[in-house]
Amino acid sequence: MVRGVSMAGSQLVLLRGAAYQMGRIGRPANDNRAPGEAMTVTVRRKLDKSGVAVKIKVPVAEYVGVAVGTRISEEGVLTSTIELVHPDNDFNYRVFEEEGNGSVVAEWQNWGKKLRLPLFIRSGDGQLIPYSQQVDGVLVGNQTGRRMLATDAERRTRFARRRKPGQNTA
């Protein structure tokens, strides 16, 4: 059984379930955590009926993205927030908040990179819009060529320059 989460404005469905094991994602070589240790987020909530405060540890692998949102108060103060987005809205977790928007974009991209989660923009009505640097399906930004230029192709190591081409015996 696979559960799916779809985001508004996107044709993608993020799949979760037994078929996709989140703990099996490769980690960088300089990651000093223990092999079985999973990153978690501690969410503090107060139960509605009893009023008891509880702490719930939610694995980061269950979050579907990092969202940035802004709002303007009645006094005209701009506030920017960054939150981890969970399929269950009760587990959404605010990780950063500031007045203005001086460093919110850098923090937002850093959280997405560190946690390896996609980036979303929260619109005024609360919908999540996937962030991409595309305009009408065309990727915006610097493109790298697929092939080396002629000047780069001539740059070979000393060993590679001295080698003679081999014979194809197939």
N, C-alpha and C positions, 0 to 999 in steps of 0.2 A: 504494500500500500504506500503510495507516495502522496504527500501533501504539497500543494503549490501555493505560491503567493504571487499575485500579479500587482504591478504598480500602474497607476494611471498614466497615460501618455506613452506607455511602452508596450511593445508587442512581445516582451519577454516574460516568461514565467519562471520564477526561482523555485527550484525543486528541493524539497527536503524529505528525508525518509531513510529507510534502511539501505536502499540501493546506493546512496551517496554518503560515504562515511567522512564526516568533516575532520575527524582526528587524523586522517591519513594524508593530509596536505603536507607537502615537503616544507622543511624549515631551513632557514639560512644556517650556514656553518658556524657563525658566531653567536648563535642563540644558546645562551647558557642555562636555559631551563632544563629541568629533569625531563627525560623522554616521555613519561606518562602524564606529565603535568599539563593541564589545560588552562587556558586563560579564562577567567570568569569575571562577571560583573555582579556586585552585591547590590541588590535592589531592596530598599527599605520601604515597607508599606504598613499602613494601619488597617486592620481588618474592619469592614463596615459594621458588622453586627456586634462584635464583642469589643472593638476598640483596642485590641491587642496589637502592639507593634511587632512586626516580624521582619526577618532578613532572609531573602531568597537569593541563592547563588545561581546565576544563569550563565551557562557557557557562552563565550563570545561567538562560537560557531552557530548558535541559534539566531543571532541577529542577522538581518538581511541587508543592512546598509547604514551609512552615516548621512544624516540629513542636516542641512543648514536652513535656518529660517530667520526672518527679521520681522519686527513689529514696531509700530509707533504708538506710544501711549497718548492719552488725552493732553498731556503737557507738552507733547511734541518731541519726546526723547526716543531716539532710535535704539532698540535693543536687538542684538544678534545672538542666536543660540545655536549650538551644535548638539545633536542627540543621536544616540544609537537607536535604530528602528528595529522593532521586534514585530513578528506577525500578530502577537497579542499586544494591543496598545497599552495594557497595564504594565508591561515590562519595558516600555520605552524609557531610556535613561539619558538624562541631560548631562553632558560631559564638559560643556564650556558655555559661558554666558558673559557678554560684555556690553557696555554702553557704546554705541557707535558701531563702526565696522572696520576698525583699523587693522586688526590681525586675524579676523575670523576666517578669511579664505585660506590663509596659510595653516591655521589650526585644523580646519575642516579637511584639507588635503592630507595633512600629516596623520590625523586619526584614521582616515581611509587607507592610507598606505601602511601604517603600523598594524592595523587589524585585518588588512587584506579584504576590505569590504567595499562594495560599490558606493559611489557618491550620489546623493539625491538632493533636490532643492524642494523645500516645503513652501507651497504657494500660500496665498492669503486665505484660501478656503480650507487649508489643511491637506490638500492632495500632495502626493509625492511625485515629483517630476524627475526622471533620470537625467543626470548631468552627462553631457557629452560635448565635445568640441566639434559639432557637425552643424552645417547649415544646409537644409534640404538634402540630407543624405551624403553630402560631400564633406570629408574630413578637413578641418581647418588646422593649419599649422605647418611646420617644416616637414617636408617629406624627404626621406632618404631614398636614394636610387637603389635599384636591385643589383646592378652590376657595377664593378669597379671602373673608374675612368681609366683611360689609357695610361695616364701618368702614374696612377696608383698600381696598375697591373705590372708595371716594370719594376716596382719595388719588391724585391724578393730577398730573402735572407741569403747570407753567403753560402750556406749549405745548399739551399734550393737552387742557387745560380750554378753551382758546380755539378749538380746531378744531371745525368743524361737521361732522356726519356727511356722507359723500359719497353720491352716487347710484349705485346698482347698475345698470350698463349691460349686463349679461349676459342 
